[in-house]
């Protein structure tokens, strides 16, 4: 692995953490957006690598969003947990990554992270190259639930 580092990033008023992994730093960028606060992505890097080997083909950015994982250490980590704030954080991170690596990122969002990714890439299309949205844990409602 040519790159494997954890580092803090300042996104607005909030200090948050990312982990960057890549076999080749010239690979396309891939930002993984978790399913919302509470699931740290940095801790999942080894599992993603073991199952998917993402770092062979991408420069993967694992991100502990505001309010979870290493980013929970920030003084204002849980002060403002709203969709708008989280989309803003995503936009700022995309802009920072685009500037740093001089190319847009593919953005993969999971569950609620897919919503954040879609909103951020819609508002900042040059920083987020190709959004890739995934969902899991969604179930079809029963007729009884729909009546309620």
C-alpha positions as CSV (number, residue, x, y, z in Angstrom):
1,X,0.0,0.0,0.0
2,X,1.7,3.2,-1.1
3,X,-0.7,5.5,0.9
4,X,-2.3,4.6,4.2
5,X,-2.7,7.6,6.5
6,X,-5.1,9.1,8.9
7,X,-5.4,12.8,9.1
8,X,-7.7,15.6,10.5
9,X,-9.4,17.9,8.1
10,X,-11.1,21.2,9.0
11,X,-14.6,21.3,7.5
12,X,-16.0,24.7,8.4
13,X,-15.9,24.9,12.2
14,X,-15.6,21.2,12.7
15,X,-12.4,19.1,12.8
16,X,-13.1,15.7,11.2
17,X,-11.0,12.7,10.3
18,X,-10.2,10.9,7.1
19,X,-8.2,7.9,6.2
20,X,-6.6,7.7,2.7
21,X,-5.6,4.4,1.2
22,X,-4.2,3.7,-2.2
23,X,-1.9,1.2,-4.0
24,X,-1.3,4.0,-6.5
25,X,-2.0,7.6,-5.6
26,X,-2.8,8.4,-9.3
27,X,-5.9,6.1,-9.1
28,X,-9.3,7.8,-9.3
29,X,-10.6,9.2,-6.0
30,X,-13.4,7.4,-4.2
31,X,-15.1,9.1,-1.2
32,X,-17.2,6.8,0.9
33,X,-20.0,8.5,2.7
34,X,-21.4,6.4,5.6
35,X,-25.0,5.9,6.4
36,X,-25.2,8.8,8.8
37,X,-23.8,9.6,12.2
38,X,-22.9,6.7,14.3
39,X,-21.0,4.4,11.9
40,X,-17.3,5.3,11.7
41,X,-15.9,4.5,8.3
42,X,-12.2,4.7,9.2
43,X,-12.7,1.5,11.3
44,X,-14.1,-0.3,8.3
45,X,-11.1,0.2,6.0
46,X,-9.6,-3.2,6.6
47,X,-13.0,-4.9,6.0
48,X,-13.6,-3.0,2.8
49,X,-10.1,-3.9,1.6
50,X,-10.4,-7.6,2.5
51,X,-13.8,-7.9,0.7
52,X,-13.5,-5.4,-2.1
53,X,-9.8,-4.5,-2.6
54,X,-10.9,-0.9,-3.3
55,X,-7.5,0.6,-2.8
56,X,-6.1,-1.5,-5.8
57,X,-8.2,0.6,-8.2
58,X,-9.0,3.8,-6.3
59,X,-7.5,6.3,-3.9
60,X,-10.1,5.6,-1.2
61,X,-11.1,8.2,1.3
62,X,-12.8,6.8,4.4
63,X,-14.4,9.6,6.4
64,X,-15.6,9.7,10.0
65,X,-18.3,12.4,9.7
66,X,-19.2,14.9,12.3
67,X,-20.5,13.2,15.4
68,X,-18.9,9.8,15.0
69,X,-15.6,7.9,15.3
70,X,-12.5,10.0,15.5
71,X,-14.5,13.1,14.5
72,X,-16.4,12.8,17.7
73,X,-13.4,14.3,19.5
74,X,-14.0,17.7,18.0
75,X,-15.4,20.2,20.5
76,X,-18.5,20.9,18.3
77,X,-18.9,17.3,17.0
78,X,-22.6,17.0,17.9
79,X,-23.5,20.7,18.1
80,X,-25.3,20.8,14.8
81,X,-26.2,17.5,13.3
82,X,-28.6,18.3,10.5
83,X,-28.9,17.2,6.9
84,X,-27.9,20.7,5.8
85,X,-24.8,20.7,7.9
86,X,-23.8,17.2,6.8
87,X,-24.3,18.1,3.2
88,X,-22.2,21.2,3.7
89,X,-19.4,19.1,5.3
90,X,-19.6,16.7,2.3
91,X,-19.3,19.6,-0.1
92,X,-16.3,21.1,1.7
93,X,-14.6,17.7,1.8
94,X,-15.2,17.2,-1.9
95,X,-13.8,20.6,-2.7
96,X,-10.7,20.0,-0.5
97,X,-10.1,16.6,-2.1
98,X,-10.5,18.1,-5.6
99,X,-8.0,20.8,-4.9
100,X,-5.5,18.5,-3.2
101,X,-5.6,15.7,-5.8
102,X,-6.4,17.9,-8.8
103,X,-9.3,15.7,-9.9
104,X,-12.9,15.1,-9.0
105,X,-14.0,12.2,-6.8
106,X,-16.4,9.4,-7.3
107,X,-18.8,9.5,-4.4
108,X,-20.3,6.3,-3.0
109,X,-23.0,6.8,-0.3
110,X,-24.7,4.2,1.7
111,X,-28.2,4.5,3.0
112,X,-28.5,8.1,4.4
113,X,-25.0,8.7,3.0
114,X,-26.5,8.2,-0.5
115,X,-28.8,11.2,0.2
116,X,-25.9,13.3,1.5
117,X,-23.8,12.3,-1.5
118,X,-26.6,13.1,-4.0
119,X,-27.3,16.5,-2.5
120,X,-23.6,17.4,-2.3
121,X,-22.7,16.3,-5.8
122,X,-25.8,18.1,-7.2
123,X,-24.7,21.4,-5.6
124,X,-21.0,20.9,-6.4
125,X,-20.8,18.8,-9.6
126,X,-17.2,19.7,-10.5
127,X,-15.8,18.4,-7.2
128,X,-17.8,15.2,-7.1
129,X,-17.3,13.4,-10.4
130,X,-19.7,10.5,-10.6
131,X,-22.0,9.9,-7.7
132,X,-22.6,6.3,-6.9
133,X,-25.5,5.6,-4.6
134,X,-26.2,2.5,-2.7
135,X,-28.8,1.5,-0.2
136,X,-29.3,-1.3,2.2
137,X,-31.6,-2.0,5.0
138,X,-34.6,-0.7,3.1
139,X,-37.7,-2.9,3.3
140,X,-40.9,-2.7,1.5
141,X,-43.7,-1.5,3.7
142,X,-46.6,-3.8,4.4
143,X,-50.1,-2.7,3.6
144,X,-50.8,-2.3,7.3
145,X,-47.8,0.1,7.7
146,X,-49.0,2.1,4.7
147,X,-52.4,2.5,6.2
148,X,-50.8,3.9,9.4
